[in-house]
């Protein structure tokens, strides 16, 4: 069963993909010019780009950070 936020996201993505290139660029430029939305988008892009990287325990990360 699809969660409501997944359904809403799908509607927005479908609408965005259905726009002309010019209109799609205007919407994306609006998102990029909104500081809060742009930060969210950058965070999500970083998470997605690193999704397949191995993880490690947070305590190990902190230990390495303290040594540096």
BELBEL-V505338 format. One record per residue. N is the residue number from 1. RES is the residue in one letter. PHI is phi as a letter, one per 30 degrees, with the letter a starting at -180 (999 if undefined). PSI is psi in radians with two decimals (* if undefined). Layout:
BEGIN
n:N res:RES phi:PHI psi:PSI
n:N res:RES phi:PHI psi:PSI
END
This chain:
BEGIN
n:1 res:X phi:999 psi:2.35
n:2 res:X phi:d psi:2.33
n:3 res:X phi:d psi:2.71
n:4 res:X phi:d psi:-0.68
n:5 res:X phi:d psi:-0.53
n:6 res:X phi:d psi:-0.70
n:7 res:X phi:d psi:-0.73
n:8 res:X phi:d psi:-0.77
n:9 res:X phi:d psi:-0.73
n:10 res:X phi:d psi:-0.71
n:11 res:X phi:d psi:-0.81
n:12 res:X phi:d psi:-0.74
n:13 res:X phi:d psi:-0.72
n:14 res:X phi:d psi:-0.76
n:15 res:X phi:d psi:-0.75
n:16 res:X phi:d psi:-0.78
n:17 res:X phi:d psi:-0.46
n:18 res:X phi:d psi:-0.17
n:19 res:X phi:d psi:2.75
n:20 res:X phi:d psi:2.83
n:21 res:X phi:e psi:-0.73
n:22 res:X phi:d psi:-0.80
n:23 res:X phi:d psi:-0.69
n:24 res:X phi:d psi:-0.75
n:25 res:X phi:d psi:-0.65
n:26 res:X phi:d psi:-0.74
n:27 res:X phi:d psi:-0.81
n:28 res:X phi:d psi:-0.62
n:29 res:X phi:d psi:-0.65
n:30 res:X phi:d psi:-0.72
n:31 res:X phi:d psi:-0.78
n:32 res:X phi:d psi:-0.51
n:33 res:X phi:d psi:-0.19
n:34 res:X phi:c psi:1.97
n:35 res:X phi:e psi:-0.81
n:36 res:X phi:d psi:-0.79
n:37 res:X phi:d psi:-0.67
n:38 res:X phi:d psi:-0.73
n:39 res:X phi:d psi:-0.73
n:40 res:X phi:d psi:-0.77
n:41 res:X phi:d psi:-0.73
n:42 res:X phi:d psi:-0.72
n:43 res:X phi:d psi:-0.81
n:44 res:X phi:d psi:-0.66
n:45 res:X phi:d psi:-0.71
n:46 res:X phi:d psi:-0.79
n:47 res:X phi:e psi:-0.81
n:48 res:X phi:d psi:-0.69
n:49 res:X phi:d psi:-0.40
n:50 res:X phi:c psi:0.15
n:51 res:X phi:e psi:-0.64
n:52 res:X phi:c psi:0.03
n:53 res:X phi:d psi:2.57
n:54 res:X phi:d psi:2.61
n:55 res:X phi:c psi:2.92
n:56 res:X phi:b psi:2.77
n:57 res:X phi:d psi:2.51
n:58 res:X phi:d psi:-0.68
n:59 res:X phi:d psi:-0.63
n:60 res:X phi:d psi:-0.75
n:61 res:X phi:e psi:-0.83
n:62 res:X phi:d psi:-0.70
n:63 res:X phi:d psi:-0.79
n:64 res:X phi:d psi:-0.67
n:65 res:X phi:d psi:-0.68
n:66 res:X phi:d psi:-0.57
n:67 res:X phi:d psi:-0.44
n:68 res:X phi:d psi:*
END
